[in-house]
Amino acid sequence: MFRKATHYFLASGSSDGFTELNAFDQSLLEAGIGDTNLVRMSSILPPSCARISPFKLPYGDLVPVAYACETSSKPGEWISAAVAAAVPMDANLPGLIMEVSGSGRQTEMEEQVREMAVQGMSYRNREIKEIHIAGAEWIVKEHGSAFAGVVLWNSEG
């Protein structure tokens, strides 16, 4: 059913909605992936997986995504989500994706997720070539959501 991903891109969005689920749905639309079926996955970036620019995914496709999401119904609360994709120096080794979300500002989450990626690669004794980060934040009006994800894609179909 799924093949090893050959490419990935970062996506993020935030919104308010009628309910927390509506806010989550709207944040996915803002991120450009709202008309797909997300398959939440764990956090390994396949070897030699290349970063690409986001593109319009086929409607209804099953799309593997490692993501962080925070929802809240507390008006005035800042919520945020961030992801980091750590790419190893050795392209034959897998990289690592880390996710974090919670109350607070996007910059805080991005700093935390970067350090999580550094620590995770250190545990694996892998030198880091680069780390790519995406985040989103929202100040809740009624029901809010902040979403950030790493979308994996197989260009071979």
Secondary structure, DSSP 8 states (H G I E B T S, - for coil): -----SEEEEEEEEEE-SSHHHHHHHHHHHHT-TTSEEEE--SEE-TT-EE-------TT-EEEEEEEEEEE--TT-EEEEEEEEEEESSTTS-EEEEEEEEES-HHHHHHHHHHHHHHHHHHTT--EEEEEEEEEEEE-SSSEEEEEEEEEE-TT-
